[in-house]
Amino acid sequence: MILKIKNKKVGFFNSFTLGLKFDAIGSSFSFTFYFDPENDLHRDLIHVGHFHHCTVEHNGEVLVTGYLVNQTAIDKSVKQLVSISGYSYGGNLEDSKIPSSIYPLQSDGLSLKEIATKLLNPFGLKFQVDPSVQNKMNQVYSTVTAEPTQSVASYLQELASQKGIIVSHLSNGDIYFTKAKTKQKPIIDFGTGIPGTDYNLTFPGQGLHSHITVMKQADEDGGNAGQSTIKNPFVIGIYRPDIKIQSAGTDIDTVTAARVALSDELKNIKLTIVTDRWEDINGKVLKPNQIIAVQNRDILIPHKMNWFIESIDLEGNTNKYVSTLHCVLPEVYNLENPVNYFEEHL
């Protein structure tokens, strides 16, 4: 793993953590290394208050492009390591509110593409649109309004989610409006026989509902009210309804909004895999937005199931490398009708 700050390689680090995320506007990283206060280069690169541009690379592949944000230094009788951390360019949008220079907060008759352009320009950030969501990016909202206390990232994510669009990011730091690639073949077939691999399945039923209804009120401009209900196949033998209010979009979007609301609940079903594997069979670093296959009766998965890698934590030190895969059901992202593959009779 290589860290470059201001395009200069930082050596002699002791450990690192890299968090790659799909359903997020940025990924994060942290390093600990031996800081020499007499070294001019060290003082320049690890300069408090200077949000330097940086990249994290592995085997010649850039994984993250962003800012160095935090520094922690400790002085004791025994020499201590300095900790530094940062995130992708888009991480700044999670910490920043909508600039007053581009008020008003209400956007009438604008598309998500136009709103994104308006919001990102002050930050000097670019965005790219996957062809699969190009049409939805150009659809116009009749009236949408941001809250003054809302971050730029949360506002973009709120608008995009109601169109079934994911706000992600690319390795070069660009914001990326896209859909998940859930139809890929599994890059790894995990089973109980893989040495050094731990599995953890979490099914928090208290956070799931049997029926989810999304309602949209008619707006002042005469837009129609809308309502749609969807059933959750993972809740069996009990009636647990939930109601959500749609804050943006047209009445045509209530069906999509209901399906997105179901996806939000399905995110509670999580599979975590800890392994010493960093790379797939092609020698590429494992990344989010990929599919793995798992069958393991010990963790209540009776049939081989595909899981979607939502995020990955890569950790390393002088002794070992470890990767932790955080996975969800592919139906969280593909908006298809989910099938309960936990059922034994399938």
N, C-alpha and C positions, 0 to 999 in steps of 0.2 A: 504494500500500500504506500502511495506517495502523496504527500501534501505539498502543494505549491502555494505560496503567498506572494502576491505581486509578481507572479511567474518565476519565483525563486524557490528552489526545493529546500524543504526543512528536513534536516536529518536528525538522527539520534533520538527519535521518539521511542518511548518505552511501551506504550499501549495505545489503542485507538478503538473507537466505536463509530460505526457508520450505520445510520438508519435510513434505508431507502423506502419511500412510500409511493403508492399509486394514487389513492384517493386523498391527495393533499397537494397543496400549492408549493410545497418545498420539502426537501429531505434535510437531514441534520448530520453533523459529525462532531467528534471531540477527539483530542489527542493530548497525551501527556509526554513531556520531553524535558531534557536537561537544558535549562536556560543559563547562558553565560552572560552576566551583566557587562562583562568587558568586551563582548563581541559586538561590533558595530552592526553587523547584519541582524543578529538576534534582536537588538534593541529597536531596529527599524521595523522589523516584521511583526514583533510582538509589542506594538505601541498602543498603550491604553487610550481608548477613545477614537482610534483610527480603524474604521470598518473596512479593512483591506479586502480587495477582491482575491479569491482563492479558488483552487480546484483540488479535488481528491481523485486520484487515478489508481488503477491497478492493471498491471500487465499492458500498459500503453493505452488503456481505455479510460476515458474520462467518465466518472460516475456522478460527480456533483460539481456544479459551478455556482459560487455564491459569495457570501461575505463572512469574514471572521468577526464574531460578535462579542464573545466573552473571554476574559482572562482571569485566572485565579493563581496567585503566587503566595507561597508560604515560606517564611524564614525560621528555621529551627537549628538546633545544634547539629543535627544530621541533615545533609543536603536534601532538599525536597524538589520534587518535579513541579513544573509549571503546567497547568491545565488550560487548554484553549479550545474553543468550540464555536460553531457557526452553523449556517444553513444556506440552502439555495437562495437565489435572488428573491424568489417568491415568498420566502419566509418573512421578509420585511413587510409584506402586505398583511400578514396576520397580526403584526404589532402596530400597524398604522391605521388611523382613521381616514375617512375620505377628506381630502384637502378642502379647506374652505374656498380656495381659489376656483374650484369647479362647481360650487353650489349654483343653482338649487339642487336639493337632494331628490326631487321628483323628476322622473324621466318619462315623458309622454311620447308615445309613437316612436320609440327607439327600439332597435334590436339588441340582442345580447352582444353581438359583434361591435355595435356602435357604443354601447355602454362600456364594454371592456376597453375599447380604444380611449375613451374619455377618461376612464379611471387609471389606466396604466401609464399614459403619457407623462404625467408629472413625475413619475418614478423612473422614467427612462427605460422601462421594461417593454419587451416585445412579447407577442403571443402568436401561437400557431393553432390552426384549426384542422383537425382530422377530417378527411372527406366524408366520413360516415355521419358527421353532425353538421356539415356545412349548411344544409337547408334550415335546420333548427336554429342555427346561430343567426340567420337572417330574418327569422320570424319576429314581428313587431309586438311589443307589449303595449297594451292600450294605456295603462298607467301603472307605474311602479315607483315606490318611494323608499329610500334608505333611511335608517335611523342615524342620528348624529353620533351616537356612541358605537355604531357598528363599524367593524374593521372592513377594509377593502376586500380582504379575502372572504369573509363570511357573507358579504353582500353578493359577490360574484357567485359563490357556491349556492346561495339561496336561489338566485335567479336560474342558474344552470340546472339545479336539481329538478326543478319543475318542468324542465324540458327533457329530462332524462340524459343530461350531459354531465360528464365528469370534468371537474377542473383539476388537472394534474400539472406536471411539469416535465421538462426534458433535461437531459444531462448538461446541456449548455446554459441552463437557467431560464429558458423561455417558458412562459406559461403555456399550457397545452390543453385545449378543449377537445375532448375525445370520448370514445366509448371503450369499455373493457374488451379485451380479446379473449373471450371465454370459449371459443370454438377450437382452440389449438389442441394439438396432441400433448399429453402430459410429458414434461421434460424429465421427470423422475417418477418411478413407480416405487413408492415407499411401502415397506412391509415391516413386520415385527422382527425380521431377521437381519436388518441393517445394524451393524455394530455401532455402539456409541450414539445411538439415536433415541431420544425420549419423545413421547407423545402425550398431549394433554387436550382432551375434548371438553368444552364447556357448553352446556345447554341451559341457560338461565330462563326457565319457563315463565318466571314472574314478569319478565319484560316483554312477553309475547301476548298477542291478542288473537282471538279466533276470527273476528271480523273487523276490518278497518274501513271507516267511511270518511271520505274527504268531501267537504262542503266549500263552495265558493259563493259569496253573496254577490248580488247584482251591484255594479258600481254606479257612481253618480252619472257617468256618461251613457248609461243605458245598456251596459254590457250584461249579458244574461247570467243568471245564477246557475250553478251546476252542482251535481252531487254524484258520487260513485262509491260503491262498496266492493271490497275484495276480501276473499276468504283466505286464511292462512292454513295450509295443509299440515303444518307442524304443530298445530294445537288441536288435539283430539279428545273428545269426551267431555268438553266443558264449553260454556258460552262466555266469552270474555270480549265484549265489544269495545272499540275505541273510536273517537271522533277527532278529526283534525280539520283545521280551517286553512284553506288555500289563500295565501296573501297576494299572489301575483299570477298572471297568465289569464287565458280565456277559458270559457266553459268547455271548450274542446279539450283542454288540458287536464280536466278533473280525473279522467280515466288514467292518464299517465301519472298524475300526482298520487292517486291511490296506490298504484303499483310501486311508485318510489317510496311511499310510506311503508309498504310491506317490506321493501328492501332494507329500509332503516331498521326495522325490527329483526330481520333475518341476520343483520350484522352481529346480533348478540350471540349467534351460534358460531363459536370460534374453535379452530383447530390450531394448536401451537406445536411445532416440531423443532427440537433442538438437535443439531447434528454437527459433525466436524467437516461436512461437505460445504465447500464454498462455491463450487463450480458444477455446471451440468456436464453431460457427456462430451460436449464440444469444447470444453475448457473455458467457457464463458461464465462470468460471475452470475450467480442466481439473482434474479431481479423480480420486483413486483410485476403484475400484469402477465403472469405465466401460470400454467396449470400443472398440478401434480396429481397423482393417483394414490389413494390410500385405502387399504382394507385391513381392519384390525379389530377383532371381536373384543379384545381386552379394553378398548376404549369405545365400545358400543357402536362400532361401524361394521355391520355384518356383511355388507356387500362392497365391492370395489366402487369407490366414489371419487369423482373429480373434485378437487378443491382449487380455489383461486388464491394465488399469493397476493395478499393485499399490501403487506410490508415485510421487510427483512431487516434484521439487525445483524450486522457483521462485526465481530469483535476479535481482537487479536492482541497478544502480548508476546513476551520473549519465550513463553512456554507452549502456547497453543493458539489455534484459530477456531472460532466457533461461529456458526450461523444459526439464527433463530427465525423460523418462518412463521409468520402470522397469517393464517388462512381463513377464508370465509367461503360460503357456498357460491358457485358461479352465478346462481340466480339473483344474488345481491346486485349484480351489475348488468346482466343481460336482459332484464325485464321480461323474461319468458315465464310461463306458468311453472312454478317450482314443483318438483316431485319429492315426496318424503322417502328418501332412500334408506332411512333408518329402519323402515318397516321390514320385519323379518320375512313376510310373505312375498316380497317382490321377487 
